[in-house]
């Protein structure tokens, strides 16, 4: 027999098997996906989430509200894990550093040095 004939029979068989598998795959019924379950944990007795939702609902008015600013500061403190004493000390250092700026070299002292 001729080798071309075997190649044609092999190619035909491959196409027949591929078509059969495709048709069988299309006949199968797809299972319905399970509904997605979302669980939200809210701690009991903590008014901060309710305060933050209320501030979010206020829109731009929340920027001028001291209660909202305090709630956001508390949320940042909890998220970053910063203790209150450490944040107070850091803010005191920042205020102290900005209150006493470093002296700038004057042009007179540079001209006296020969620059």
C-alpha positions as CSV (number, residue, x, y, z in Angstrom):
1,X,0.0,0.0,0.0
2,X,0.9,3.6,-0.5
3,X,2.2,5.7,2.5
4,X,0.0,8.6,1.4
5,X,-3.1,6.5,1.8
6,X,-2.1,5.7,5.4
7,X,-1.5,9.4,6.1
8,X,-4.9,10.3,4.7
9,X,-6.7,7.6,6.7
10,X,-4.8,8.7,9.9
11,X,-5.8,12.4,9.3
12,X,-9.4,11.4,8.6
13,X,-9.5,9.3,11.8
14,X,-8.0,12.2,13.8
15,X,-10.6,14.7,12.5
16,X,-13.4,12.1,13.2
17,X,-12.2,11.7,16.8
18,X,-11.9,15.4,17.3
19,X,-15.4,16.1,16.0
20,X,-16.9,13.3,18.1
21,X,-15.2,14.6,21.3
22,X,-16.4,18.1,20.5
23,X,-20.0,17.0,20.0
24,X,-19.9,15.0,23.3
25,X,-18.5,18.0,25.2
26,X,-21.3,20.2,23.8
27,X,-24.0,17.7,24.8
28,X,-23.1,17.7,28.5
29,X,-25.1,20.0,30.7
30,X,-23.1,22.5,32.7
31,X,-23.6,22.5,36.4
32,X,-25.2,25.6,37.8
33,X,-22.7,27.8,39.7
34,X,-23.1,28.0,43.4
35,X,-24.2,31.3,44.7
36,X,-21.4,33.5,46.1
37,X,-21.5,33.8,49.9
38,X,-20.0,37.0,51.4
39,X,-19.5,37.2,55.1
40,X,-18.9,40.6,56.6
41,X,-17.6,40.7,60.2
42,X,-18.5,43.7,62.2
43,X,-17.3,43.9,65.8
44,X,-20.0,44.5,68.4
45,X,-20.0,47.7,70.4
46,X,-17.6,49.6,68.1
47,X,-19.2,52.9,66.9
48,X,-16.4,53.7,64.5
49,X,-17.7,51.8,61.5
50,X,-21.1,53.5,61.8
51,X,-19.4,56.9,62.2
52,X,-17.3,56.3,59.1
53,X,-20.3,55.3,57.1
54,X,-22.1,58.4,58.2
55,X,-19.1,60.6,57.2
56,X,-19.0,58.9,53.8
57,X,-22.7,59.7,53.3
58,X,-22.1,63.4,54.1
59,X,-19.8,63.9,51.1
60,X,-17.8,67.1,51.1
61,X,-19.4,68.4,54.3
62,X,-17.4,65.7,56.1
63,X,-14.2,67.5,55.4
64,X,-15.2,70.4,57.7
65,X,-16.7,68.2,60.4
66,X,-14.4,67.7,63.5
67,X,-16.2,64.4,64.3
68,X,-15.4,63.0,60.9
69,X,-11.8,64.2,61.2
70,X,-11.5,62.5,64.6
71,X,-13.0,59.3,63.2
72,X,-10.6,59.2,60.3
73,X,-7.7,59.8,62.6
74,X,-8.8,56.9,64.8
75,X,-9.2,54.7,61.7
76,X,-5.6,55.6,60.6
77,X,-4.3,54.9,64.0
78,X,-5.9,51.5,64.2
79,X,-4.8,50.6,60.6
80,X,-1.2,51.6,61.1
81,X,-1.0,50.2,64.6
82,X,0.4,53.4,66.1
83,X,0.1,53.9,69.8
84,X,-1.3,57.2,71.0
85,X,1.8,58.2,73.0
86,X,4.1,57.4,70.0
87,X,2.0,59.5,67.7
88,X,2.0,62.4,70.1
89,X,5.8,62.2,70.5
90,X,6.2,62.1,66.7
91,X,4.0,65.1,66.2
92,X,5.9,67.0,68.9
93,X,9.2,66.3,67.2
94,X,7.7,67.4,63.8
95,X,6.5,70.7,65.4
96,X,9.9,71.3,67.1
97,X,11.8,70.7,63.8
98,X,9.6,73.1,61.8
99,X,9.7,75.8,64.5
100,X,13.5,76.2,64.4
101,X,14.6,76.2,60.7
102,X,18.3,75.7,60.0
103,X,20.3,78.9,59.4
104,X,21.1,79.7,55.8
105,X,24.7,80.7,54.9
106,X,24.8,84.3,54.0
107,X,26.5,85.7,51.0
108,X,28.7,87.9,53.1
109,X,30.3,84.9,54.9
110,X,30.9,83.2,51.6
111,X,32.5,86.3,50.0
112,X,34.8,86.6,53.0
113,X,36.0,83.0,52.5
114,X,36.9,83.8,48.9
115,X,34.0,82.1,47.1
